[in-house]
Amino acid sequence: MTKAGSAELRQQGVGVVPFMHSVVVDPQRLKPHYHEFFQVFLLQGRAQVMHDFVEFTAEGSTVVFLSPGQVHTALPQRGMRGTTVSFTQAFFDHHSAPPSLLFEFPFFFPAEVRPWLSIPPKDPFRIIETFAELQREFDAAQPGADEILRALLHILLVRSNRLFAKGEPAEGSLARGAVDAAVSSRGGAALS
């Protein structure tokens, strides 16, 4: 994770930084790389993105979801801005019993689904607003920020899942099959 912001929050396993700040601080991020934590980034504008060797052009407002070990890069075009949220599974799960709630979000385990979403105009799911709240809370680093960040992160993922579900069939969707396959491959029971 980037060295920006509260060291205490970063040690707990969470970081929220403006996308361009992370690129300026560490230009190596413009080359394909991977890491051992989850990441969700909001791109506003145009960027060339590579996600596990699948390339696409992000335009408008796009959310990209990364799981540990996925090779990726995003090359911003002029005027692009955004936010990067990095977190560990331990931070997200906190004291929750296994299996992780992260398995409920198919875009983190993209066997048969796209791990990115285009946010529609006017953002009816308030995804951009949630990224802004995460950034403000991380920057302020007030007492209890970890709990608020954890709650906002969960809200972000649920809102993103609503947008995702809008484009997927409700019953027997590829997304549900991908989640069940991901859980099974990790030795857990499939979700019902």
Rosetta silent file (secondary structure, phi, psi, omega in degrees, C-alpha in Angstrom):
SEQUENCE: MTKAGSAELRQQGVGVVPFMHSVVVDPQRLKPHYHEFFQVFLLQGRAQVMHDFVEFTAEGSTVVFLSPGQVHTALPQRGMRGTTVSFTQAFFDHHSAPPSLLFEFPFFFPAEVRPWLSIPPKDPFRIIETFAELQREFDAAQPGADEILRALLHILLVRSNRLFAKGEPAEGSLARGAVDAAVSSRGGAALS
SCORE:     score description
SCORE:     0.000 S_00000001
   1 L     0.000  153.017  179.040    0.000    0.000    0.000 S_00000001
   2 L   -64.010  157.674 -177.349    1.093    3.542   -0.567 S_00000001
   3 L   -86.018    5.690 -177.833    2.741    5.375    2.309 S_00000001
   4 L   -76.228  150.379  173.580    0.210    8.232    2.226 S_00000001
   5 L    83.088 -166.055 -175.040   -2.126    9.001    5.111 S_00000001
   6 L   -63.467  120.869  177.329   -2.375    7.616    8.611 S_00000001
   7 H   -63.315  -35.528 -179.696    0.322    5.064    9.422 S_00000001
   8 H   -63.848  -43.296  178.263   -1.985    3.575   12.053 S_00000001
   9 H   -67.272  -40.480  177.996   -4.761    2.942    9.518 S_00000001
  10 H   -61.936  -39.647  178.964   -2.294    1.523    7.006 S_00000001
  11 H   -64.804  -27.785  176.983   -0.955   -0.845    9.696 S_00000001
  12 H   -78.208  -14.422  174.965   -4.526   -2.034   10.237 S_00000001
  13 L   107.515   29.171  178.544   -4.707   -2.874    6.540 S_00000001
  14 E  -142.834  143.005  176.012   -6.493    0.000    4.793 S_00000001
  15 E  -149.497  140.861  178.754   -5.436    2.913    2.608 S_00000001
  16 E  -134.881  118.288 -177.542   -7.379    5.445    0.538 S_00000001
  17 E  -139.581  151.331  171.835   -5.520    7.783   -1.804 S_00000001
  18 E   -59.241  137.364 -175.766   -6.232    9.870   -4.882 S_00000001
  19 H   -54.147  -48.925 -176.236   -5.341    7.713   -7.888 S_00000001
  20 H   -66.334  -29.227  176.759   -2.915   10.219   -9.409 S_00000001
  21 H   -62.124  -43.469 -178.209   -1.125   10.678   -6.061 S_00000001
  22 H   -65.149  -32.211  179.210   -0.250    6.981   -5.969 S_00000001
  23 H   -73.965  -39.424  179.884    1.140    7.192   -9.516 S_00000001
  24 H   -67.639  -43.213 -178.787    3.226   10.300   -8.806 S_00000001
  25 H   -67.822  -37.773 -177.492    4.637    8.841   -5.573 S_00000001
  26 L  -135.718   84.636 -178.355    5.373    5.456   -7.158 S_00000001
  27 H   -59.633  -17.059  177.390    5.651    5.585  -10.979 S_00000001
  28 H   -62.577  -19.246  178.291    6.294    1.810  -10.986 S_00000001
  29 H   -65.191  -16.759  178.085    2.514    1.457  -10.562 S_00000001
  30 H   -78.767   -9.359  176.203    2.245    2.344  -14.250 S_00000001
  31 L  -100.237  154.498  178.165    3.910   -0.991  -15.061 S_00000001
  32 L   -54.820  134.341 -178.979    2.145   -4.342  -14.632 S_00000001
  33 E  -156.489  173.061  174.375    2.275   -5.390  -10.983 S_00000001
  34 L  -146.480  168.064  177.123    0.344   -7.245   -8.303 S_00000001
  35 L  -149.105  175.037 -173.429    0.044   -7.151   -4.540 S_00000001
  36 L  -100.730   27.975  177.432   -1.204   -9.230   -1.640 S_00000001
  37 L  -139.488  166.912  177.891   -4.247   -7.129   -0.756 S_00000001
  38 E   -81.723  156.989  178.630   -7.571   -6.222   -2.315 S_00000001
  39 E  -150.199  141.234  173.158   -8.062   -2.999   -4.201 S_00000001
  40 E  -129.865  124.644  176.296  -10.990   -1.067   -5.619 S_00000001
  41 E  -128.499  144.052  177.722  -10.293    1.964   -7.714 S_00000001
  42 E  -100.431  125.295  175.983  -12.487    4.603   -9.234 S_00000001
  43 E  -113.367  124.614  177.328  -11.317    6.041  -12.539 S_00000001
  44 E  -118.735  107.993 -173.185  -12.998    9.225  -13.726 S_00000001
  45 L   124.368 -153.649 -175.791  -11.966   10.043  -17.250 S_00000001
  46 L  -110.614  137.720  177.063  -10.106    7.917  -19.738 S_00000001
  47 E  -153.333  148.934  171.336   -7.482    5.262  -18.935 S_00000001
  48 E   -93.336  122.084 -175.201   -5.998    2.163  -20.530 S_00000001
  49 E  -118.316  140.263  171.766   -6.432   -0.650  -18.024 S_00000001
  50 E  -123.307  121.237 -178.546   -4.952   -4.136  -17.929 S_00000001
  51 E  -125.004  108.212 -177.373   -6.588   -6.524  -15.444 S_00000001
  52 L    49.008   47.772  173.868   -5.074  -10.016  -15.331 S_00000001
  53 L    72.315   11.825  171.148   -3.904   -9.622  -18.944 S_00000001
  54 E  -104.399  122.778 -177.912   -7.293   -8.422  -20.238 S_00000001
  55 E  -102.046  143.186  175.314   -6.996   -4.908  -21.642 S_00000001
  56 E  -154.469  162.813  176.442   -9.799   -2.371  -21.917 S_00000001
  57 E  -102.222  122.416  174.947  -10.332    1.368  -22.133 S_00000001
  58 E   -90.204  132.307  177.047  -12.081    2.937  -19.154 S_00000001
  59 L  -136.636  154.582 -177.617  -14.120    6.017  -19.997 S_00000001
  60 L    71.289 -132.268  176.853  -16.482    8.122  -17.924 S_00000001
  61 E  -113.885  122.808 -175.869  -16.621    6.721  -14.384 S_00000001
  62 E  -132.319  137.537  173.975  -15.401    3.150  -13.944 S_00000001
  63 E  -108.865  131.020  179.829  -14.834    1.017  -10.840 S_00000001
  64 E  -117.034  135.932 -176.631  -12.182   -1.713  -11.064 S_00000001
  65 E  -114.474  129.384 -178.922  -11.973   -4.575   -8.532 S_00000001
  66 E  -127.008  135.515  173.739   -8.711   -6.410   -7.794 S_00000001
  67 L  -101.875  160.980  177.735   -8.029   -9.467   -5.692 S_00000001
  68 L   -53.904  137.237  175.876   -4.604  -10.379   -4.298 S_00000001
  69 L    88.366   -8.328  179.626   -2.253  -11.690   -6.962 S_00000001
  70 L   -80.410  125.429 -179.516   -4.056  -10.233   -9.984 S_00000001
  71 L   -76.357  134.818 -175.616   -1.630   -8.536  -12.370 S_00000001
  72 E  -158.145  164.444  169.619   -2.829   -5.077  -13.358 S_00000001
  73 E  -163.659  156.581  174.601   -2.002   -1.557  -14.414 S_00000001
  74 E  -137.390  122.057  179.687   -3.920    1.585  -15.341 S_00000001
  75 E  -103.537  103.911 -176.265   -2.419    4.211  -17.625 S_00000001
  76 E   -71.402  143.679  172.637   -4.290    7.474  -17.068 S_00000001
  77 L   -93.082  167.758 -178.225   -4.990    9.845  -19.926 S_00000001
  78 L   -52.732  132.753  176.896   -4.838   13.600  -19.511 S_00000001
  79 L    84.397   -4.154  179.490   -7.349   14.918  -16.991 S_00000001
  80 L   -69.347  144.180  173.779   -8.174   11.551  -15.448 S_00000001
  81 E  -139.625  173.959  179.686   -8.742   11.485  -11.708 S_00000001
  82 E   168.889 -170.365 -177.411   -9.938    8.908   -9.257 S_00000001
  83 E  -139.645  139.590  176.407   -9.507    7.183   -5.917 S_00000001
  84 E  -114.643  125.368  176.433   -7.730    3.985   -4.912 S_00000001
  85 E  -113.606  119.295  179.106   -8.952    1.994   -1.901 S_00000001
  86 E  -114.730  139.035 -179.957   -6.595   -0.770   -0.740 S_00000001
  87 E  -157.725  151.922  176.033   -7.474   -3.197    2.052 S_00000001
  88 L   -90.875  159.352  175.439   -6.573   -6.572    3.446 S_00000001
  89 H   -62.631  -36.906  179.402   -9.060   -9.372    3.965 S_00000001
  90 H   -62.203  -39.526  177.354   -8.236   -9.216    7.679 S_00000001
  91 H   -64.347  -48.662 -176.668   -9.223   -5.524    7.781 S_00000001
  92 H   -62.528  -47.092 -176.532  -12.483   -6.155    5.924 S_00000001
  93 H   -72.977  -32.981 -178.605  -13.450   -9.258    7.936 S_00000001
  94 L    50.411 -109.808 -178.145  -12.290   -7.833   11.292 S_00000001
  95 L  -103.842   12.508 -178.672  -13.925  -10.150   13.864 S_00000001
  96 L   -72.036  144.936  177.565  -16.356  -11.872   11.460 S_00000001
  97 L   -76.130  150.554  176.263  -16.362  -15.652   11.343 S_00000001
  98 L   -64.020  158.420   -1.683  -15.357  -17.369    8.093 S_00000001
  99 L   -77.627  159.431 -178.608  -16.154  -17.523    5.271 S_00000001
 100 L   -62.215  142.175  173.981  -15.325  -13.955    4.349 S_00000001
 101 H   -64.963  -15.732  178.178  -18.157  -11.712    3.181 S_00000001
 102 H   -60.540  -25.317  178.487  -15.876  -10.837    0.274 S_00000001
 103 H   -67.869  -13.498  178.589  -17.098  -14.064   -1.370 S_00000001
 104 H   -79.490   -7.253 -175.771  -20.504  -12.401   -1.763 S_00000001
 105 L  -112.230  100.204 -171.490  -19.063   -9.985   -4.324 S_00000001
 106 H   -62.578  -23.115 -177.363  -18.533  -11.793   -7.650 S_00000001
 107 H   -70.700  -13.410  174.447  -16.399   -9.052   -9.177 S_00000001
 108 H   -83.108  -17.926 -177.237  -13.504  -10.010   -6.852 S_00000001
 109 L  -128.064   70.202 -165.892  -13.500  -13.581   -8.208 S_00000001
 110 L   -82.194   55.197  178.283  -14.066  -12.968  -11.919 S_00000001
 111 L   -61.216  -40.960 -177.098  -14.034  -16.482  -13.354 S_00000001
 112 L  -131.212   11.677 -178.515  -16.980  -15.653  -15.615 S_00000001
 113 L  -129.058  157.095  176.034  -17.710  -11.986  -14.906 S_00000001
 114 L   -75.657  133.425  178.782  -16.046   -8.677  -15.681 S_00000001
 115 L   -89.743   32.336  174.605  -14.172   -7.252  -12.683 S_00000001
 116 E  -147.938  154.298 -178.578  -15.070   -3.669  -13.586 S_00000001
 117 E  -132.711  137.573  171.153  -18.255   -1.636  -13.756 S_00000001
 118 E   -89.751  126.486 -179.716  -19.184    1.477  -15.693 S_00000001
 119 L   -83.354  126.738 -178.942  -21.073    3.854  -13.436 S_00000001
 120 L   -67.728  157.522  176.572  -24.146    5.263  -15.166 S_00000001
 121 L   -54.623  148.520 -177.546  -24.641    9.029  -15.478 S_00000001
 122 L    68.135   -1.400  171.716  -26.030   10.670  -12.344 S_00000001
 123 L    43.487   64.986 -176.993  -24.672    7.673  -10.330 S_00000001
 124 L   -62.197  -17.569 -179.673  -28.005    6.363   -8.982 S_00000001
 125 L   -93.892   -1.959  177.092  -26.141    3.923   -6.720 S_00000001
 126 L    58.858   38.819  179.902  -24.069    6.742   -5.110 S_00000001
 127 H   -72.540  -45.850  179.638  -20.805    4.906   -5.734 S_00000001
 128 H   -61.799  -40.689  177.373  -18.753    8.041   -6.451 S_00000001
 129 H   -59.171  -40.375 -178.951  -20.170    9.640   -3.295 S_00000001
 130 H   -68.169  -39.159  174.326  -19.036    6.618   -1.256 S_00000001
 131 H   -59.116  -42.632  179.896  -15.483    6.859   -2.641 S_00000001
 132 H   -63.442  -40.347  177.268  -15.444   10.535   -1.587 S_00000001
 133 H   -63.337  -42.929  177.570  -16.629    9.603    1.923 S_00000001
 134 H   -59.134  -44.574 -179.397  -13.905    6.966    2.196 S_00000001
 135 H   -62.403  -46.088 -179.787  -11.269    9.519    1.146 S_00000001
 136 H   -61.649  -44.149 -177.665  -12.484   12.147    3.671 S_00000001
 137 H   -66.360  -42.119  178.706  -12.605    9.630    6.520 S_00000001
 138 H   -64.638  -44.171 -179.415   -9.149    8.238    5.763 S_00000001
 139 H   -63.158  -39.605 -178.476   -7.646   11.731    5.468 S_00000001
 140 H   -71.635  -35.317  177.340   -9.185   12.897    8.757 S_00000001
 141 L    48.375   44.058  178.117   -8.019    9.751   10.615 S_00000001
 142 L   -76.473  164.563  176.180  -10.170   10.556   13.648 S_00000001
 143 L   -54.758  136.677 -178.903  -10.715    8.068   16.484 S_00000001
 144 L    83.441    4.892 -178.899  -12.884    5.215   15.220 S_00000001
 145 H   -58.525  -36.265 -179.564  -11.885    5.844   11.596 S_00000001
 146 H   -59.933  -42.313  179.544  -11.143    2.148   11.116 S_00000001
 147 H   -67.039  -40.982  179.283  -14.737    1.207   11.980 S_00000001
 148 H   -67.342  -42.757  178.282  -16.190    3.905    9.734 S_00000001
 149 H   -61.711  -41.263  178.882  -13.861    2.940    6.871 S_00000001
 150 H   -62.561  -43.772  179.143  -14.818   -0.717    7.255 S_00000001
 151 H   -66.119  -43.810  178.933  -18.532    0.196    7.172 S_00000001
 152 H   -64.830  -37.151  177.703  -18.097    2.534    4.186 S_00000001
 153 H   -62.910  -43.188  177.818  -16.104   -0.120    2.339 S_00000001
 154 H   -63.819  -42.249  177.032  -18.911   -2.603    2.875 S_00000001
 155 H   -60.051  -44.542  178.398  -21.444    0.015    1.692 S_00000001
 156 H   -57.404  -45.164 -178.030  -19.309    0.637   -1.410 S_00000001
 157 H   -68.826  -38.406  177.556  -19.239   -3.068   -2.236 S_00000001
 158 H   -66.704  -43.603  178.355  -22.982   -3.526   -1.666 S_00000001
 159 H   -63.606  -40.129  177.256  -23.774   -0.490   -3.836 S_00000001
 160 H   -64.598  -38.174  179.233  -21.407   -1.799   -6.512 S_00000001
 161 H   -65.496  -34.599  175.742  -23.087   -5.197   -6.286 S_00000001
 162 H   -61.583  -44.709  178.564  -26.476   -3.530   -6.892 S_00000001
 163 H   -64.382  -43.940  178.991  -25.096   -1.990  -10.071 S_00000001
 164 H   -59.158  -47.847 -177.622  -23.510   -5.318  -11.023 S_00000001
 165 H   -62.904  -29.326 -179.969  -26.757   -7.235  -10.404 S_00000001
 166 H   -62.239  -27.957  179.879  -28.673   -4.820  -12.611 S_00000001
 167 L   -98.891    2.831 -177.448  -26.702   -6.154  -15.568 S_00000001
 168 L  -117.106  149.681  173.380  -26.871   -9.852  -14.551 S_00000001
 169 L   -63.904  144.222 -175.388  -29.735  -12.368  -14.628 S_00000001
 170 L   -69.066  -50.051 -177.253  -31.248  -12.812  -11.168 S_00000001
 171 L  -100.480  137.049  175.045  -31.438  -16.624  -10.980 S_00000001
 172 L    62.182   30.641 -176.755  -28.593  -18.919  -11.968 S_00000001
 173 L   -68.711  157.013  174.260  -26.419  -16.015  -13.030 S_00000001
 174 H   -57.990  -36.035 -178.482  -22.848  -16.473  -14.136 S_00000001
 175 H   -60.216  -46.781 -178.565  -21.916  -14.310  -11.171 S_00000001
 176 H   -63.144  -41.889  177.295  -23.461  -16.727   -8.668 S_00000001
 177 H   -61.910  -38.154  179.298  -21.728  -19.672  -10.341 S_00000001
 178 H   -65.809  -40.536  178.935  -18.416  -17.818  -10.189 S_00000001
 179 H   -65.267  -47.414 -179.730  -18.839  -17.162   -6.464 S_00000001
 180 H   -59.719  -41.607  179.253  -19.767  -20.784   -5.759 S_00000001
 181 H   -64.712  -40.583 -179.965  -16.774  -21.975   -7.801 S_00000001
 182 H   -64.809  -42.233  179.541  -14.436  -19.576   -5.991 S_00000001
 183 H   -65.409  -46.159 -178.597  -15.662  -20.728   -2.580 S_00000001
 184 H   -61.950  -40.230 -179.142  -15.433  -24.399   -3.540 S_00000001
 185 H   -68.280  -17.286  179.098  -11.904  -24.002   -4.928 S_00000001
 186 L   -99.719    9.561  175.172  -10.854  -22.510   -1.611 S_00000001
 187 L    86.272    8.528  179.960  -12.215  -25.457    0.337 S_00000001
 188 L   -98.256  171.096  177.299  -15.390  -23.741    1.578 S_00000001
 189 L   -80.564  146.800  176.503  -19.007  -24.680    1.126 S_00000001
 190 L   -67.180  149.693  179.466  -20.904  -23.202   -1.778 S_00000001
 191 L   -80.395  143.157  177.626  -23.331  -20.451   -0.885 S_00000001
 192 L  -110.033    0.000    0.000  -27.014  -21.226   -1.132 S_00000001
